[in-house]
């Protein structure tokens, strides 16, 4: 469902793609009319995984460790695959259990923001 720099990530349990307009100048005239200068339209991909193994979480965190990376994902506008350059926001993970020296992680979340 989603690849980072050509590496297939585990399928997320939550996948939300936001389409955001980036404005340079936005203001209202004295008559109240909105005037805006849209300079770009970007994507924000919100991802979550309910449960991941140590290896799966390491794979994801290693993939998103560069400052910028290419992401191939399913885009809601086109309905097909799209590739863009992204960076990652904050990453969170909660420990679920620790069995035989191995930890499992739950509620792993992160956002990919288009450059």
C-alpha positions, 0 to 999 in steps of 0.5 A: 500500500505504501513504499518509502524509497522503494521499500514496502512498508507494513500495511497501516491499519489507519491511512488518511491522505489530506490534500492541502493548499499552500497560500503565499498571501491571503487577505480580504478586501474592504468589501469582505471578498477573499483574495488568495495566492495559492502557490501549491497543493500538497499531501499529508499522509497520516499513518497508524499501525495497531501492532508491530514487531520490533523488526517491522518498527525498525524497518519503518523508522529506518526508511523515514530517517533521511531528511527527505524521502520518496513515497509511493502511495495511493492518492485519493484524487487520482485513485491510483499510485502517486509518488512524491518527496516527503519528510516525516513528522513526530513518530510515536510508539507505545510498548505493548508487551515484552515476551522472551526478550522481544517487544511488540509495539502498539499504536504507532503513528506518524505523518508524512508531509509533502515537501 
